[in-house]
């Protein structure tokens, strides 16, 4: 039976448990977890690199005290609002690549071994023009090769790209994600899919990519990381795993674990809860929902 190593993306802590001492205590004491994926949304706007590196060192120290492993860092909602490596303007793409290099530096300072997430999104005009669309993909892939070289220099073991739910975000279907893997074969460190199992809920129904278990049964060059969030069909809510959300959500524990076994994934599978609560949600309800989510997956 494939074993899952359960952790949590600390995006839940934004504007609630902002300091490393606070969110690490929640992860260790309230959730009883020992692995964390760090969301860049916990950093102040602007990404001042000297400040970010000092913050990373503090996280590393406090994480060691709480005996929590910072597995990876991950782009959050702030970065998701940008086109990044698929931006129309060359200067914008170059700035995004410099930003990613800073994120790699931060990741190394934090003691994590992987980073990534949202890589790029084409604009509507670029996507509607076949030539521009191909050029944006090529530019993104070239930049990803260079970033892998830099990640190798900084001691990381891999980078990760996320399957997203918008057509202009290359890699949003199984076929596109596999094509991206092949285009990145042989990079200095591997680019690994971070498979968000909730994103297929927002894809066009009736396609093979709209079922999260199809992603799990597909062939991958590198075994993906998993992100666990609950969403009903037609939405991307990043909800918790509670009785009410599970009644309508497409991410179900038993089918997921069965698919992992059938596809013979190697243990342990790194899986991170990525629950993004509404900012106006009651704080104690948020915490209770996270506890329920941990229990749901541990119940397997």
GUDO-359990 format. One record per residue (C-alpha): residue number from 0; x, y, z; residue in three letters. Coordinates in steps of 0.5 Angstrom, whole numbers, m for minus. Layout:
BEGIN
REC seq     u     v     w type
REC NUM     X     Y     Z  ALA
...
***
This chain:
BEGIN
REC seq     u     v     w type
REC   0     0     0     0  UNK
REC   1     3     7    m2  UNK
REC   2     4    11     4  UNK
REC   3     3    19     4  UNK
REC   4     7    23     8  UNK
REC   5     2    29    10  UNK
REC   6     4    36    11  UNK
REC   7     1    43    10  UNK
REC   8     2    49     6  UNK
REC   9     2    55    11  UNK
REC  10    m3    59     7  UNK
REC  11    m8    58    12  UNK
REC  12    m4    63    17  UNK
REC  13    m4    69    12  UNK
REC  14    m6    75    17  UNK
REC  15    m8    70    22  UNK
REC  16    m2    67    25  UNK
REC  17     3    71    21  UNK
REC  18    10    70    25  UNK
REC  19    14    64    25  UNK
REC  20    13    62    32  UNK
REC  21     5    63    31  UNK
REC  22     4    59    25  UNK
REC  23     9    53    27  UNK
REC  24     6    52    34  UNK
REC  25    m1    51    30  UNK
REC  26     2    46    25  UNK
REC  27     6    42    31  UNK
REC  28     1    43    37  UNK
REC  29    m6    44    34  UNK
REC  30    m5    40    27  UNK
REC  31     0    35    30  UNK
REC  32     4    35    23  UNK
REC  33    12    35    22  UNK
REC  34    12    38    15  UNK
REC  35    11    45    12  UNK
REC  36    10    48     5  UNK
REC  37    12    55     6  UNK
REC  38     7    60     2  UNK
REC  39    11    66     0  UNK
REC  40     4    70     2  UNK
REC  41     7    70     9  UNK
REC  42    12    75     7  UNK
REC  43    11    83     6  UNK
REC  44     9    86    m1  UNK
REC  45    15    88    m5  UNK
REC  46    20    82    m3  UNK
REC  47    26    85    m1  UNK
REC  48    31    80    m1  UNK
REC  49    36    82     5  UNK
REC  50    29    82     9  UNK
REC  51    27    76     6  UNK
REC  52    33    72     7  UNK
REC  53    33    74    15  UNK
REC  54    26    72    15  UNK
REC  55    28    65    12  UNK
REC  56    34    64    17  UNK
REC  57    29    66    23  UNK
REC  58    24    61    20  UNK
REC  59    30    56    20  UNK
REC  60    31    57    27  UNK
REC  61    24    56    30  UNK
REC  62    22    50    25  UNK
REC  63    28    47    28  UNK
REC  64    26    48    35  UNK
REC  65    19    46    34  UNK
REC  66    22    40    30  UNK
REC  67    18    42    23  UNK
REC  68    21    40    17  UNK
REC  69    20    46    12  UNK
REC  70    20    42     6  UNK
REC  71    19    47     0  UNK
REC  72    17    54    m1  UNK
REC  73    11    56    m6  UNK
REC  74     8    61   m10  UNK
REC  75     2    64    m6  UNK
REC  76    m4    68    m9  UNK
REC  77     0    75    m9  UNK
REC  78     5    71   m15  UNK
REC  79    m1    68   m18  UNK
REC  80    m4    75   m20  UNK
REC  81     2    76   m25  UNK
REC  82     4    73   m31  UNK
REC  83    11    72   m29  UNK
REC  84    15    68   m34  UNK
REC  85    10    68   m40  UNK
REC  86     9    76   m39  UNK
REC  87     8    80   m46  UNK
REC  88    14    85   m44  UNK
REC  89    21    82   m44  UNK
REC  90    23    87   m38  UNK
REC  91    17    84   m34  UNK
REC  92    20    76   m36  UNK
REC  93    27    78   m34  UNK
REC  94    24    81   m27  UNK
REC  95    20    75   m26  UNK
REC  96    26    71   m27  UNK
REC  97    30    75   m22  UNK
REC  98    25    74   m17  UNK
REC  99    25    67   m18  UNK
REC 100    32    67   m17  UNK
REC 101    31    71   m10  UNK
REC 102    26    66    m8  UNK
REC 103    31    60    m9  UNK
REC 104    36    64    m5  UNK
REC 105    30    64     0  UNK
REC 106    29    57     0  UNK
REC 107    36    55     1  UNK
REC 108    37    60     7  UNK
REC 109    30    57    10  UNK
REC 110    33    50     9  UNK
REC 111    28    47     4  UNK
REC 112    30    43    m2  UNK
REC 113    25    45    m7  UNK
REC 114    21    51    m9  UNK
REC 115    16    53   m15  UNK
REC 116     9    53   m16  UNK
REC 117     5    58   m21  UNK
REC 118    10    59   m27  UNK
REC 119     7    64   m32  UNK
REC 120     0    66   m35  UNK
REC 121     0    68   m42  UNK
REC 122    m5    74   m43  UNK
REC 123   m11    74   m48  UNK
REC 124    m8    77   m54  UNK
REC 125    m2    73   m54  UNK
REC 126    m6    67   m53  UNK
REC 127   m10    68   m59  UNK
REC 128    m4    69   m63  UNK
REC 129    m2    62   m65  UNK
REC 130     5    65   m66  UNK
REC 131     5    69   m60  UNK
REC 132     3    63   m56  UNK
REC 133     9    59   m58  UNK
REC 134    14    64   m57  UNK
REC 135    11    65   m50  UNK
REC 136    12    58   m48  UNK
REC 137    19    57   m51  UNK
REC 138    21    63   m47  UNK
REC 139    18    60   m41  UNK
REC 140    21    54   m42  UNK
REC 141    28    57   m43  UNK
REC 142    28    61   m37  UNK
REC 143    26    54   m33  UNK
REC 144    32    51   m36  UNK
REC 145    36    57   m33  UNK
REC 146    33    57   m26  UNK
REC 147    34    50   m25  UNK
REC 148    42    51   m26  UNK
REC 149    41    56   m21  UNK
REC 150    37    52   m16  UNK
REC 151    43    47   m17  UNK
REC 152    48    52   m15  UNK
REC 153    44    54    m9  UNK
REC 154    44    46    m7  UNK
REC 155    36    45    m8  UNK
REC 156    34    38   m10  UNK
REC 157    28    40   m15  UNK
REC 158    24    45   m17  UNK
REC 159    16    45   m18  UNK
REC 160    11    47   m23  UNK
REC 161     3    47   m21  UNK
REC 162    m3    45   m25  UNK
REC 163    m7    50   m26  UNK
REC 164   m14    51   m28  UNK
REC 165   m14    56   m33  UNK
REC 166   m13    55   m41  UNK
REC 167    m7    60   m41  UNK
REC 168    m3    57   m36  UNK
REC 169     1    52   m39  UNK
REC 170     0    45   m36  UNK
REC 171    m7    46   m34  UNK
REC 172    m9    39   m37  UNK
REC 173    m5    32   m36  UNK
REC 174    m3    32   m44  UNK
REC 175     0    39   m43  UNK
REC 176     3    38   m36  UNK
REC 177     7    32   m39  UNK
REC 178     9    36   m45  UNK
REC 179    12    41   m40  UNK
REC 180    16    35   m37  UNK
REC 181    19    32   m43  UNK
REC 182    21    39   m45  UNK
REC 183    24    40   m38  UNK
REC 184    28    33   m39  UNK
REC 185    35    33   m37  UNK
REC 186    35    40   m33  UNK
REC 187    40    41   m28  UNK
REC 188    35    39   m22  UNK
REC 189    29    36   m24  UNK
REC 190    22    40   m25  UNK
REC 191    17    36   m21  UNK
REC 192     9    37   m22  UNK
REC 193     6    39   m16  UNK
REC 194    m1    36   m17  UNK
REC 195    m7    40   m14  UNK
REC 196   m12    35   m14  UNK
REC 197   m18    41   m13  UNK
REC 198   m16    44   m19  UNK
REC 199   m19    39   m24  UNK
REC 200   m26    41   m21  UNK
REC 201   m25    48   m25  UNK
REC 202   m24    45   m32  UNK
REC 203   m28    43   m37  UNK
REC 204   m33    37   m35  UNK
REC 205   m32    31   m40  UNK
REC 206   m25    32   m41  UNK
REC 207   m20    27   m38  UNK
REC 208   m17    32   m34  UNK
REC 209   m23    34   m30  UNK
REC 210   m22    28   m26  UNK
REC 211   m16    28   m20  UNK
REC 212   m16    20   m20  UNK
REC 213   m14    21   m28  UNK
REC 214    m8    25   m26  UNK
REC 215    m6    20   m21  UNK
REC 216    m6    14   m26  UNK
REC 217    m2    18   m31  UNK
REC 218     5    17   m33  UNK
REC 219    10    22   m30  UNK
REC 220    18    23   m31  UNK
REC 221    18    25   m24  UNK
REC 222    13    23   m18  UNK
REC 223     9    29   m17  UNK
REC 224     8    32   m10  UNK
REC 225     1    33    m8  UNK
REC 226    m3    39    m6  UNK
REC 227   m10    37    m2  UNK
REC 228   m16    42    m2  UNK
REC 229   m23    41    m3  UNK
REC 230   m27    44    m9  UNK
REC 231   m34    42   m12  UNK
REC 232   m35    42   m19  UNK
REC 233   m34    48   m23  UNK
REC 234   m30    52   m18  UNK
REC 235   m23    52   m15  UNK
REC 236   m25    54    m7  UNK
REC 237   m19    51    m4  UNK
REC 238   m24    49     2  UNK
REC 239   m22    44     8  UNK
REC 240   m25    37     8  UNK
REC 241   m31    37    13  UNK
REC 242   m37    33    12  UNK
REC 243   m41    39     9  UNK
REC 244   m35    40     4  UNK
REC 245   m34    33     2  UNK
REC 246   m41    32     1  UNK
REC 247   m40    36    m6  UNK
REC 248   m33    36    m7  UNK
REC 249   m29    32   m12  UNK
REC 250   m23    30    m8  UNK
REC 251   m25    24    m4  UNK
REC 252   m20    20     0  UNK
REC 253   m21    13    m2  UNK
REC 254   m21    14   m10  UNK
REC 255   m15    18    m9  UNK
REC 256   m11    13    m5  UNK
REC 257   m14     7    m9  UNK
REC 258   m11    11   m15  UNK
REC 259    m4    12   m12  UNK
REC 260    m4     4   m10  UNK
REC 261    m6     2   m17  UNK
REC 262    m1     7   m21  UNK
REC 263     4     4   m16  UNK
REC 264     7    11   m13  UNK
REC 265    13    10    m9  UNK
REC 266    12    11    m1  UNK
REC 267    12    16     2  UNK
REC 268     8    21    m3  UNK
REC 269     9    28     0  UNK
REC 270     2    31     1  UNK
REC 271     0    38     3  UNK
REC 272    m6    41     5  UNK
REC 273    m7    47     2  UNK
REC 274   m13    50     5  UNK
REC 275   m14    58     4  UNK
REC 276   m20    60     8  UNK
REC 277   m24    67     7  UNK
REC 278   m21    73    11  UNK
REC 279   m27    74    14  UNK
REC 280   m28    67    17  UNK
REC 281   m28    66    24  UNK
REC 282   m21    64    26  UNK
REC 283   m23    58    31  UNK
REC 284   m28    55    25  UNK
REC 285   m21    56    21  UNK
REC 286   m17    52    26  UNK
REC 287   m23    47    27  UNK
REC 288   m23    46    19  UNK
REC 289   m16    45    19  UNK
REC 290   m16    40    25  UNK
REC 291   m22    36    21  UNK
REC 292   m18    36    15  UNK
REC 293   m12    33    18  UNK
REC 294   m16    27    21  UNK
REC 295   m20    26    15  UNK
REC 296   m13    24    11  UNK
REC 297   m10    21    17  UNK
REC 298   m17    17    17  UNK
REC 299   m14    13    12  UNK
***
